[in-house]
Amino acid sequence: MKDNEQKKEVIEKQFQELLDKAKELYPDIDEAIATLNNMTAQTTNLQDYLNLTLQTPAETANNQITLA
């Protein structure tokens, strides 16, 4: 357990160092990441909407009886 905690601390420290260097190179990186996350969420919502609109009525309402 102690080894895992030490490895985790080392990885977190390395990540923070990389993040600090990235912020030096790209000062607006936080805004860019937020924009990309928002775009990803909107894309997922749009894909879900399109999947719903492409379903047949029998797939969207399970209280209907299909007469064939």
KOLKE-498931 format. One record per atom (N, C-alpha, C): residue number from 1; residue in three letters; chain; atom name; x, y, z. Coordinates in steps of 0.1 Angstrom, whole numbers, plus 5000, padded with zeros to 4 digits. Example, Ala and Ser with C-alpha at 12.3 -4.5 7.8 and 13.67 -1.06 7.14 Angstrom:
residues 2
num:residu:chaine:atome:east:north:up
1:Ala:A:N:5132:4943:5078;
1:Ala:A:CA:5123:4955:5078;
1:Ala:A:C:5132:4967:5078;
2:Ser:A:N:5128:4978:5071;
2:Ser:A:CA:5137:4989:5071;
2:Ser:A:C:5129:5000:5079;
END
This chain:
residues 68
num:residu:chaine:atome:east:north:up
1:Met:A:N:5008:4988:5000;
1:Met:A:CA:5000:5000:5000;
1:Met:A:C:5009:5013:5000;
2:Lys:A:N:5019:5012:5008;
2:Lys:A:CA:5028:5024:5009;
2:Lys:A:C:5034:5027:4996;
3:Asp:A:N:5038:5016:4988;
3:Asp:A:CA:5045:5018:4975;
3:Asp:A:C:5035:5025:4965;
4:Asn:A:N:5022:5020:4966;
4:Asn:A:CA:5012:5026:4957;
4:Asn:A:C:5010:5041:4960;
5:Glu:A:N:5010:5044:4972;
5:Glu:A:CA:5007:5058:4976;
5:Glu:A:C:5019:5067:4972;
6:Gln:A:N:5031:5061:4973;
6:Gln:A:CA:5043:5069:4969;
6:Gln:A:C:5043:5071:4953;
7:Lys:A:N:5039:5060:4946;
7:Lys:A:CA:5039:5061:4931;
7:Lys:A:C:5028:5071:4927;
8:Lys:A:N:5017:5071:4934;
8:Lys:A:CA:5006:5080:4931;
8:Lys:A:C:5011:5095:4933;
9:Glu:A:N:5018:5097:4944;
9:Glu:A:CA:5023:5111:4947;
9:Glu:A:C:5033:5115:4937;
10:Val:A:N:5042:5106:4932;
10:Val:A:CA:5052:5109:4922;
10:Val:A:C:5045:5113:4909;
11:Ile:A:N:5035:5105:4905;
11:Ile:A:CA:5027:5107:4893;
11:Ile:A:C:5020:5121:4893;
12:Glu:A:N:5013:5123:4905;
12:Glu:A:CA:5006:5136:4907;
12:Glu:A:C:5016:5148:4906;
13:Lys:A:N:5028:5146:4911;
13:Lys:A:CA:5038:5157:4911;
13:Lys:A:C:5042:5159:4896;
14:Gln:A:N:5045:5148:4889;
14:Gln:A:CA:5049:5149:4875;
14:Gln:A:C:5038:5156:4867;
15:Phe:A:N:5026:5152:4869;
15:Phe:A:CA:5014:5158:4862;
15:Phe:A:C:5014:5173:4864;
16:Gln:A:N:5015:5177:4877;
16:Gln:A:CA:5014:5191:4880;
16:Gln:A:C:5025:5199:4873;
17:Glu:A:N:5037:5193:4873;
17:Glu:A:CA:5049:5199:4866;
17:Glu:A:C:5046:5201:4851;
18:Leu:A:N:5040:5190:4845;
18:Leu:A:CA:5037:5191:4831;
18:Leu:A:C:5026:5202:4828;
19:Leu:A:N:5016:5202:4837;
19:Leu:A:CA:5006:5212:4836;
19:Leu:A:C:5011:5226:4837;
20:Asp:A:N:5020:5228:4847;
20:Asp:A:CA:5026:5241:4848;
20:Asp:A:C:5034:5246:4836;
21:Lys:A:N:5041:5236:4830;
21:Lys:A:CA:5049:5239:4818;
21:Lys:A:C:5039:5242:4806;
22:Ala:A:N:5029:5235:4805;
22:Ala:A:CA:5019:5237:4795;
22:Ala:A:C:5012:5251:4796;
23:Lys:A:N:5010:5255:4808;
23:Lys:A:CA:5004:5268:4811;
23:Lys:A:C:5013:5279:4807;
24:Glu:A:N:5026:5277:4809;
24:Glu:A:CA:5036:5287:4805;
24:Glu:A:C:5036:5288:4789;
25:Leu:A:N:5036:5277:4782;
25:Leu:A:CA:5035:5277:4768;
25:Leu:A:C:5022:5282:4762;
26:Tyr:A:N:5011:5278:4768;
26:Tyr:A:CA:4998:5281:4764;
26:Tyr:A:C:4990:5287:4775;
27:Pro:A:N:4991:5300:4778;
27:Pro:A:CA:4984:5306:4789;
27:Pro:A:C:4969:5304:4790;
28:Asp:A:N:4963:5302:4778;
28:Asp:A:CA:4948:5301:4778;
28:Asp:A:C:4944:5286:4777;
29:Ile:A:N:4953:5277:4782;
29:Ile:A:CA:4950:5263:4780;
29:Ile:A:C:4937:5258:4788;
30:Asp:A:N:4935:5264:4799;
30:Asp:A:CA:4923:5261:4807;
30:Asp:A:C:4910:5264:4799;
31:Glu:A:N:4910:5275:4793;
31:Glu:A:CA:4899:5279:4785;
31:Glu:A:C:4897:5270:4773;
32:Ala:A:N:4908:5266:4766;
32:Ala:A:CA:4907:5257:4755;
32:Ala:A:C:4902:5244:4759;
33:Ile:A:N:4907:5239:4770;
33:Ile:A:CA:4902:5226:4775;
33:Ile:A:C:4887:5226:4779;
34:Ala:A:N:4883:5237:4785;
34:Ala:A:CA:4868:5239:4788;
34:Ala:A:C:4860:5239:4775;
35:Thr:A:N:4865:5246:4765;
35:Thr:A:CA:4858:5247:4752;
35:Thr:A:C:4857:5233:4746;
36:Leu:A:N:4868:5225:4746;
36:Leu:A:CA:4868:5212:4740;
36:Leu:A:C:4858:5203:4748;
37:Asn:A:N:4858:5204:4761;
37:Asn:A:CA:4849:5196:4769;
37:Asn:A:C:4835:5199:4766;
38:Asn:A:N:4832:5212:4764;
38:Asn:A:CA:4818:5216:4761;
38:Asn:A:C:4814:5211:4747;
39:Met:A:N:4824:5212:4738;
39:Met:A:CA:4821:5206:4724;
39:Met:A:C:4818:5191:4725;
40:Thr:A:N:4826:5184:4733;
40:Thr:A:CA:4824:5170:4734;
40:Thr:A:C:4810:5167:4740;
41:Ala:A:N:4806:5175:4750;
41:Ala:A:CA:4793:5173:4756;
41:Ala:A:C:4782:5176:4746;
42:Gln:A:N:4783:5187:4739;
42:Gln:A:CA:4773:5190:4729;
42:Gln:A:C:4772:5180:4718;
43:Thr:A:N:4783:5174:4714;
43:Thr:A:CA:4784:5164:4703;
43:Thr:A:C:4777:5151:4708;
44:Thr:A:N:4779:5148:4721;
44:Thr:A:CA:4772:5136:4727;
44:Thr:A:C:4757:5138:4727;
45:Asn:A:N:4753:5150:4731;
45:Asn:A:CA:4739:5153:4732;
45:Asn:A:C:4732:5153:4718;
46:Leu:A:N:4739:5158:4708;
46:Leu:A:CA:4734:5158:4695;
46:Leu:A:C:4733:5144:4689;
47:Gln:A:N:4743:5135:4692;
47:Gln:A:CA:4743:5121:4688;
47:Gln:A:C:4731:5114:4694;
48:Asp:A:N:4729:5116:4707;
48:Asp:A:CA:4718:5110:4714;
48:Asp:A:C:4705:5114:4708;
49:Tyr:A:N:4703:5127:4704;
49:Tyr:A:CA:4691:5132:4698;
49:Tyr:A:C:4689:5126:4684;
50:Leu:A:N:4700:5125:4676;
50:Leu:A:CA:4699:5119:4663;
50:Leu:A:C:4695:5104:4664;
51:Asn:A:N:4701:5097:4674;
51:Asn:A:CA:4697:5083:4676;
51:Asn:A:C:4682:5082:4679;
52:Leu:A:N:4677:5091:4687;
52:Leu:A:CA:4663:5090:4691;
52:Leu:A:C:4654:5093:4678;
53:Thr:A:N:4658:5103:4670;
53:Thr:A:CA:4650:5106:4659;
53:Thr:A:C:4650:5096:4648;
54:Leu:A:N:4660:5087:4648;
54:Leu:A:CA:4661:5077:4638;
54:Leu:A:C:4654:5064:4642;
55:Gln:A:N:4650:5063:4654;
55:Gln:A:CA:4643:5051:4658;
55:Gln:A:C:4628:5051:4653;
56:Thr:A:N:4624:5039:4651;
56:Thr:A:CA:4610:5038:4646;
56:Thr:A:C:4601:5039:4658;
57:Pro:A:N:4588:5043:4656;
57:Pro:A:CA:4579:5045:4668;
57:Pro:A:C:4578:5033:4677;
58:Ala:A:N:4579:5021:4671;
58:Ala:A:CA:4578:5009:4680;
58:Ala:A:C:4590:5008:4689;
59:Glu:A:N:4601:5013:4685;
59:Glu:A:CA:4613:5013:4694;
59:Glu:A:C:4612:5023:4705;
60:Thr:A:N:4605:5034:4703;
60:Thr:A:CA:4605:5045:4712;
60:Thr:A:C:4593:5044:4722;
61:Ala:A:N:4583:5037:4719;
61:Ala:A:CA:4571:5036:4727;
61:Ala:A:C:4568:5021:4729;
62:Asn:A:N:4571:5015:4740;
62:Asn:A:CA:4569:5001:4742;
62:Asn:A:C:4554:4998:4747;
63:Asn:A:N:4545:5007:4747;
63:Asn:A:CA:4532:5004:4751;
63:Asn:A:C:4523:5003:4738;
64:Gln:A:N:4529:5003:4727;
64:Gln:A:CA:4521:5002:4714;
64:Gln:A:C:4522:4988:4709;
65:Ile:A:N:4511:4984:4703;
65:Ile:A:CA:4510:4971:4696;
65:Ile:A:C:4513:4973:4682;
66:Thr:A:N:4522:4965:4676;
66:Thr:A:CA:4525:4966:4662;
66:Thr:A:C:4516:4956:4655;
67:Leu:A:N:4508:4962:4645;
67:Leu:A:CA:4500:4953:4637;
67:Leu:A:C:4507:4951:4623;
68:Ala:A:N:4510:4939:4621;
68:Ala:A:CA:4517:4936:4608;
68:Ala:A:C:4510:4925:4600;
END
